[in-house]
């Protein structure tokens, strides 16, 4: 029997400077409370797995996990097998958004297949997904901020409480991430933030896209607008007065580099027509900004040059509908002077592929792309050494050009080198690896935090123009603009797709999505009552790609996938406040809530 004194699953802190002294000398202090609800990850492809055992006692599991190697290890523990006897293979899958980071139905399929000696497929229903998946945690955020007369942030303290459900899982880590989000891309002399993850009798929550990001940002950016209104400042101007610059310290004592937040804010504001903020009654514009990390973790690739001059890329990274693997293949093609169509990417197979940390944390193109750079460097070395013998030319004069190794007026095709290498040394094949070292930081500022400092952060700003029906509270989004720093746009089309999808999820969290519990049971476990936005609810989204190259990513790229869903609740909430004069402090901001708030204000 397990006995606990309380229901706390984990706590973390960030503390910078003398907070009490800063509050004591403040011109004004603002204190607010915000709440957010459980949100399903929103993938339309449910969790599914097929398992089969062979005559040698090896089980093969075909599934749609985001973490094939983690799934392999977990299955080995459940089945009491060495990991080498568990093979996990993952085809290209339709989405996960963090909801497929943990084992879902794979173990059921494997156990049933062993018992029946037959292949078994297990797939979740929509009802099972909405009652037993890994939703974004519900939260309570308490935020207190001190400012001077000009609106400069002097000190902030706050607490975020997240609902883990019945098991801790990633809950304590998710709660801790909120601390950096609450700090935001702002200069603040003193900070005292605490996260608390708690157990409740609800579904086990998970790490939904940008875990803790939207909840903490909703609180922080809503309060920034409230402060601006009280001080008579333009919401854009108060942000520009406080954003970090190149070389400024971050909340963990790290140094901000490749900073683009001011550019993002100005471009988003210009695109939405910020100077004309209240064109008519019931219509308003809102803005919000944030920053986000590119998660580290290791990636490995094998690259083989085939006799026809094409290349085969073997990776343990999952293609989850983001185009991230295509981006990595583009890096490889560029480095080897090949066409993208010359790169053949194999499916994930834990028995054959090198390890990858998984499709999570906006890391795949970043990390696998860097591994491809390393493999390409090794392949160039091999090809140049072989070409030096064939061309009788020095290596230092060689380059790759149009699928050939060129040395002055001499050249030899990559295809020919691949054929020669088969006889001379077993073929042209290379292993590339990548891992992102954490930046230097001050560990005295951070306590019990699994991600105490952020790798290669990106910066972004969202602006929205919307209308609110003054009778019903119904929100209609007229225009939505995102200015996002991607470092370097390896594939602009895929980046725009990520931005548009992330904004759609953010709109859902902002206006309609909520898993409703009553007496410990989910009351809306179907896609009629759980209201994800449809194509009719999502406006045209204008994506402004900002390029401020990092020193760590391939060609300067930064993580892209998670940030787009962070700011929508805050930007939409601020626009609703501009349109109605009523500030929402609870997600989702349904028409019923907005109408009730307007009635209360005018009664």
Residue pairs with C-beta under 8 A, 6 or more apart in sequence:
7 198
7 199
7 200
8 196
8 197
8 198
8 199
9 164
9 168
9 171
9 172
9 197
9 198
9 199
10 168
10 171
10 172
10 173
10 175
10 176
10 195
10 196
10 197
10 448
11 172
11 194
11 195
11 196
11 197
11 448
12 172
12 175
12 176
12 179
12 194
12 195
12 446
12 447
12 448
12 449
12 450
13 179
13 192
13 193
13 194
13 195
13 446
13 447
13 448
13 449
14 179
14 180
14 183
14 191
14 192
14 193
14 251
14 252
14 445
14 446
14 447
14 449
15 191
15 192
15 193
15 445
15 447
16 188
16 189
16 190
16 191
16 192
16 251
16 253
16 445
17 155
17 189
17 190
17 191
18 190
19 155
19 156
19 157
19 190
19 191
19 192
21 190
22 146
22 154
22 155
22 189
22 190
23 29
23 144
23 146
23 154
23 155
23 157
25 154
26 146
26 147
26 148
26 154
26 155
27 147
27 148
27 149
28 146
28 147
28 227
28 230
28 231
29 144
29 145
29 146
29 147
30 144
30 145
30 147
30 223
30 226
30 227
30 230
31 142
31 143
31 144
31 145
32 142
32 143
32 219
32 222
32 223
32 226
32 585
33 140
33 141
33 142
33 143
33 585
34 140
34 141
34 143
34 215
34 218
34 219
34 222
34 585
34 586
35 138
35 139
35 140
35 141
35 585
35 586
35 587
36 138
36 139
36 141
36 214
36 215
36 218
36 509
36 569
36 586
36 587
37 138
37 513
37 514
37 515
37 587
37 588
38 135
38 136
38 137
38 138
38 163
38 202
38 203
38 205
38 514
38 515
38 517
39 135
39 136
39 208
39 508
39 509
39 513
39 514
39 515
40 99
40 129
40 130
40 133
40 135
40 136
40 513
40 515
40 530
40 532
41 95
41 96
41 97
41 98
41 99
41 133
41 134
41 135
41 136
41 206
41 208
41 209
42 95
42 97
42 505
42 508
42 513
42 532
43 94
43 95
43 96
43 97
43 99
43 100
44 94
44 95
45 64
45 93
45 94
45 95
46 123
46 124
46 125
46 126
46 128
46 129
47 63
47 64
47 99
47 100
47 104
47 105
47 123
47 124
47 129
47 133
48 63
48 64
48 105
48 121
48 122
48 123
48 124
49 61
49 62
49 63
49 64
49 104
49 105
49 106
49 108
49 109
49 110
49 121
49 122
49 123
50 61
50 62
50 63
50 109
50 119
50 120
50 121
50 122
51 59
51 60
51 61
51 62
51 106
51 109
51 110
51 112
51 113
51 119
51 120
52 59
52 60
52 113
52 119
52 120
53 59
53 60
53 113
53 114
53 117
54 60
57 81
57 85
58 85
58 86
58 87
59 75
59 79
59 81
59 85
59 86
59 87
59 110
59 113
59 114
60 87
60 88
60 89
61 71
61 75
61 86
61 87
61 88
61 89
61 106
61 109
61 110
62 89
62 90
62 91
63 71
63 88
63 89
63 90
63 104
63 105
63 106
63 109
64 90
64 91
64 93
64 94
64 96
64 100
65 71
65 88
65 90
65 96
65 100
65 101
65 103
65 104
65 106
65 318
66 96
66 98
66 100
66 101
66 318
66 320
66 358
66 359
66 360
67 100
67 101
67 102
67 318
67 358
67 359
67 360
68 88
68 89
68 90
68 316
68 318
68 348
68 350
68 356
68 358
69 88
69 316
69 350
69 355
69 356
69 358
70 101
70 358
71 88
71 103
71 106
72 83
72 86
72 87
72 88
72 350
73 83
74 103
74 107
75 81
75 86
75 88
75 103
75 106
75 107
75 110
76 82
76 83
76 85
76 86
78 107
78 110
78 111
79 86
79 107
79 110
79 111
79 114
84 351
86 350
87 349
87 350
87 351
88 106
88 348
88 349
88 350
89 347
89 348
89 349
89 350
90 318
90 347
90 348
91 347
91 348
92 319
92 320
92 321
92 347
93 100
93 318
93 319
93 320
93 321
94 320
94 321
95 320
95 321
96 320
96 359
97 208
97 209
97 505
98 134
98 206
98 207
98 208
98 209
98 211
98 360
99 133
99 134
99 135
99 206
99 208
101 134
101 170
101 206
101 207
101 358
101 360
102 134
102 169
102 206
104 124
104 133
105 122
105 123
105 124
108 122
109 120
109 121
109 122
112 120
112 122
113 119
113 120
124 132
124 133
126 525
126 526
126 527
127 525
127 526
130 515
130 522
130 524
130 525
130 526
130 527
130 530
131 203
131 522
131 525
132 203
132 204
133 203
133 206
134 169
134 203
134 204
134 205
134 206
134 207
134 208
135 203
135 205
135 206
135 208
135 515
136 205
136 206
136 208
136 211
136 214
136 215
136 509
137 162
137 163
137 164
137 165
137 171
137 174
137 175
137 205
137 211
137 212
137 215
138 162
138 163
138 205
139 160
139 161
139 162
139 163
139 178
139 212
139 215
140 160
140 161
141 158
141 159
141 160
141 161
141 178
141 182
141 215
141 216
141 218
141 219
142 158
142 159
142 160
143 156
143 157
143 158
143 182
143 219
143 220
143 223
144 156
144 157
144 158
145 153
145 155
145 156
145 223
145 227
146 153
146 154
146 155
146 156
147 153
147 154
147 227
147 231
148 154
149 231
150 241
151 227
151 228
151 231
151 233
151 237
151 238
151 241
151 242
152 241
152 242
153 186
153 187
153 188
153 189
153 242
154 188
154 189
154 190
155 188
155 189
155 190
155 191
155 192
156 182
156 183
156 188
156 190
156 191
156 192
156 193
157 191
157 192
157 193
158 182
158 192
158 193
158 194
158 219
159 193
159 194
159 195
159 196
160 175
160 178
160 179
160 182
160 193
160 194
160 195
160 196
160 212
160 215
160 216
160 219
161 175
161 195
161 196
161 197
161 198
162 171
162 174
162 175
162 178
162 195
162 196
162 197
162 198
162 205
162 212
162 215
163 171
163 198
163 200
163 202
163 205
164 171
164 172
164 197
164 198
164 199
164 200
164 204
164 205
165 171
165 199
165 200
165 202
165 203
165 204
165 205
166 199
166 200
166 201
166 202
166 203
166 204
167 199
167 204
168 197
168 199
169 204
169 205
169 206
170 205
170 206
170 207
170 211
171 197
171 205
172 195
172 197
172 450
173 207
173 211
173 450
173 451
174 197
174 205
174 207
174 211
174 212
175 195
175 196
175 197
175 212
176 195
176 212
176 448
176 449
176 450
176 451
177 211
177 212
177 213
177 451
178 193
178 195
178 212
178 213
178 215
178 216
179 193
179 194
179 195
179 216
179 251
179 449
180 250
180 251
180 252
180 291
180 293
180 451
180 454
181 212
181 213
181 216
181 217
181 220
181 290
181 291
181 292
181 566
182 193
182 216
182 219
182 220
183 191
183 193
183 250
183 251
184 217
184 220
184 221
184 289
184 290
184 291
185 243
185 244
185 259
185 261
185 289
185 290
185 291
185 459
186 239
186 242
186 243
186 244
187 242
187 243
187 244
187 245
187 248
188 242
191 251
201 520
202 517
202 520
203 515
203 522
207 360
209 502
209 505
209 561
209 562
209 565
210 292
210 562
210 563
210 565
210 566
213 290
213 292
213 562
213 563
213 565
213 566
214 506
214 509
214 565
214 566
214 567
214 568
214 569
214 570
214 587
215 587
217 288
217 290
217 566
217 567
217 569
217 570
218 569
218 570
218 573
218 587
220 570
221 288
221 289
221 290
221 567
221 570
221 571
221 574
222 570
222 573
222 574
222 577
222 583
222 584
222 585
224 235
224 238
224 239
225 235
225 286
225 574
225 577
225 583
226 583
227 233
227 238
228 234
228 235
228 237
228 238
229 235
229 577
231 238
235 286
235 287
235 574
236 265
236 269
236 274
236 287
239 265
239 287
239 289
240 262
240 265
240 266
243 261
243 262
243 265
243 289
244 250
244 256
244 259
244 261
245 256
245 259
245 262
246 256
246 257
246 258
246 259
247 255
247 256
247 257
248 255
248 256
248 259
249 255
249 256
250 256
250 441
250 453
250 454
250 457
251 445
252 441
252 442
252 445
252 446
252 452
252 453
252 454
253 440
253 441
253 442
253 445
253 453
254 439
254 440
254 441
254 453
254 454
255 439
255 440
256 457
257 550
257 551
258 485
258 487
258 548
258 549
258 550
258 551
258 556
258 558
259 459
259 548
260 459
260 485
260 546
260 548
261 289
261 291
261 459
261 461
261 485
263 483
263 485
263 546
263 548
264 289
264 459
264 460
264 461
264 483
264 484
264 485
264 544
264 546
265 287
265 289
265 461
265 483
267 461
267 483
267 544
267 546
268 287
268 289
268 461
268 462
268 463
268 481
268 482
268 483
268 544
269 287
269 461
269 463
271 463
271 481
271 483
271 542
271 544
272 285
272 287
272 463
272 464
272 465
272 479
272 481
273 285
273 465
274 285
274 287
274 463
277 284
277 285
277 578
278 284
278 285
278 578
278 579
281 470
282 467
282 468
282 469
282 470
282 579
282 580
283 465
283 466
283 467
283 468
283 478
283 579
284 465
284 466
284 468
284 575
284 576
284 577
284 578
284 579
284 580
285 463
285 464
285 465
285 466
285 575
285 578
286 463
286 464
286 466
286 570
286 571
286 572
286 573
286 574
286 575
286 576
286 577
286 578
287 461
287 462
287 463
287 464
287 571
287 574
288 461
288 462
288 567
288 570
288 571
288 574
289 459
289 460
289 461
289 462
289 567
290 459
290 460
290 563
290 566
290 567
291 454
291 457
291 458
291 459
291 460
292 362
292 454
292 457
292 458
292 460
292 559
292 562
292 563
292 566
293 361
293 362
293 451
293 454
293 455
293 456
293 457
293 559
294 361
294 362
294 363
294 366
294 436
294 455
294 456
294 457
294 458
294 550
294 552
294 553
294 558
294 559
295 357
295 360
295 361
295 362
295 363
295 451
295 455
295 559
296 357
296 361
296 363
296 367
296 435
296 436
296 437
296 438
296 455
297 357
297 358
297 360
297 361
297 363
297 367
297 435
297 436
298 355
298 356
298 357
298 367
298 433
298 434
298 435
299 315
299 316
299 317
299 354
299 355
299 356
299 357
299 363
299 364
299 367
299 368
299 370
299 371
299 433
299 434
299 435
300 315
300 316
300 354
300 355
300 356
300 371
300 431
300 432
300 433
300 434
301 313
301 314
301 315
301 328
301 354
301 368
301 371
301 372
301 375
301 431
301 432
301 433
302 313
302 314
302 315
302 353
302 354
302 375
302 429
302 430
302 431
303 311
303 312
303 313
303 314
303 332
303 372
303 375
303 376
303 379
303 429
303 430
303 432
304 311
304 312
304 314
304 427
304 428
304 429
305 311
305 336
305 379
305 383
305 414
305 417
305 418
305 421
305 427
305 428
305 429
306 312
306 344
306 418
307 415
307 418
307 419
307 422
308 415
308 418
309 338
309 342
309 403
309 413
309 414
309 415
309 418
310 338
310 342
310 343
310 344
311 332
311 333
311 336
311 338
311 342
311 343
311 344
312 344
312 345
312 346
313 328
313 329
313 332
313 343
313 344
313 345
313 346
313 372
314 346
314 352
314 353
314 354
315 325
315 328
315 345
315 346
315 348
315 353
315 354
315 356
315 368
315 371
316 348
316 350
316 353
316 354
316 355
316 356
317 324
317 325
317 328
317 348
317 356
317 358
317 359
317 364
317 367
317 368
318 348
318 356
318 358
318 359
318 364
319 325
319 326
319 345
319 359
320 359
322 359
322 364
322 494
322 497
322 498
322 561
323 491
323 493
323 494
323 497
323 498
324 359
324 364
324 365
324 368
324 494
324 561
325 345
325 364
325 368
326 340
326 491
326 494
327 364
327 365
327 369
327 490
327 491
327 494
327 557
328 364
328 365
328 368
328 369
328 371
328 372
328 554
329 340
329 343
329 345
329 372
330 340
330 490
330 491
331 369
331 372
331 373
331 376
331 490
331 554
331 555
332 338
332 343
332 372
332 375
332 376
333 339
333 340
333 342
333 343
335 372
335 373
335 376
335 377
335 380
335 400
336 376
336 379
336 380
336 400
336 414
337 400
337 401
337 402
337 403
337 404
337 414
338 403
338 414
342 403
346 352
346 353
348 356
354 431
354 433
356 367
356 368
357 363
357 367
361 559
361 562
362 458
362 558
362 559
362 560
362 561
362 562
362 563
363 559
364 561
365 490
365 554
365 557
365 559
365 560
366 436
366 456
366 552
366 553
366 554
366 557
366 558
366 559
367 434
367 435
367 436
368 434
369 434
369 490
369 553
369 554
369 555
369 557
370 434
370 436
370 552
370 553
370 554
371 432
371 433
371 434
372 432
372 554
373 432
373 434
373 554
374 432
374 433
374 434
375 430
375 431
375 432
376 430
376 432
377 432
378 430
378 431
378 432
379 428
379 430
380 400
382 421
382 428
382 430
383 400
383 405
383 414
383 417
383 428
384 395
384 398
384 405
385 395
386 417
386 420
386 421
386 424
386 425
386 428
387 393
387 398
387 405
387 407
387 412
387 417
388 394
388 395
388 398
390 412
390 417
390 420
391 405
391 407
391 410
391 411
391 412
393 407
393 408
393 410
394 407
397 407
397 408
398 405
398 406
398 407
399 405
399 406
399 407
400 406
400 414
401 411
403 413
403 414
403 415
404 411
404 412
404 413
404 414
405 411
405 412
405 413
405 414
405 417
417 428
418 427
418 428
421 427
421 428
436 455
436 456
436 552
438 452
438 453
438 455
439 453
439 454
439 455
441 452
441 453
443 452
446 452
446 453
455 552
456 487
456 550
456 552
456 553
456 558
456 559
457 558
458 484
458 485
458 486
458 487
458 558
458 559
458 560
458 563
459 485
459 546
459 548
460 482
460 483
460 484
460 485
460 563
460 564
460 566
460 567
461 482
461 483
461 567
462 480
462 481
462 482
462 483
462 503
462 567
462 568
462 570
462 571
463 480
463 481
463 571
464 477
464 479
464 480
464 481
464 568
464 571
464 572
464 575
465 477
465 478
465 479
465 480
465 575
466 475
466 476
466 477
466 478
466 572
466 575
466 576
466 579
467 475
467 476
467 478
467 579
468 474
468 475
468 476
468 576
468 579
468 580
468 594
469 475
469 476
469 591
470 580
470 598
471 595
472 591
472 595
473 590
473 591
473 592
473 593
473 594
473 595
473 596
473 597
473 598
474 591
475 511
475 572
475 576
475 589
475 591
475 594
477 507
477 538
477 539
477 572
478 539
479 539
479 540
479 542
480 503
480 507
480 539
480 540
480 541
480 542
480 568
481 541
481 542
481 544
482 499
482 503
482 541
482 542
482 543
482 544
482 564
482 567
483 544
483 546
484 495
484 499
484 543
484 544
484 545
484 546
484 560
484 563
484 564
485 546
485 547
485 548
485 558
486 495
486 545
486 546
486 547
486 557
486 558
486 560
487 547
487 548
487 549
487 550
487 553
487 556
487 557
487 558
488 547
488 549
488 553
488 554
488 555
488 556
488 557
488 558
489 495
489 545
489 547
489 557
490 554
490 555
490 557
492 545
495 543
495 545
495 560
496 543
496 545
498 560
498 561
498 564
499 541
499 543
499 560
499 564
500 538
500 541
500 543
500 564
501 564
502 561
502 562
502 563
502 564
502 565
503 538
503 541
503 564
503 565
503 568
504 533
504 538
505 565
505 568
506 564
506 565
506 566
506 567
506 568
506 569
507 533
507 537
507 538
507 568
507 572
508 531
508 532
508 533
508 588
509 565
509 568
509 569
509 587
509 588
510 568
510 569
510 572
510 573
510 587
510 588
510 589
511 533
511 537
511 572
511 588
511 589
511 590
512 531
512 532
512 533
512 537
512 588
512 590
513 530
513 531
513 532
513 588
514 524
514 530
514 587
514 588
515 522
515 524
515 530
516 522
516 523
516 524
516 529
517 523
523 529
524 530
547 556
549 555
549 556
549 557
550 556
550 557
550 558
569 587
569 589
572 589
573 583
573 584
573 589
576 582
576 584
576 589
576 594
577 583
577 584
580 594
580 597
580 598
581 601
582 594
582 597
582 598
582 601
584 593
584 594
584 597
586 593
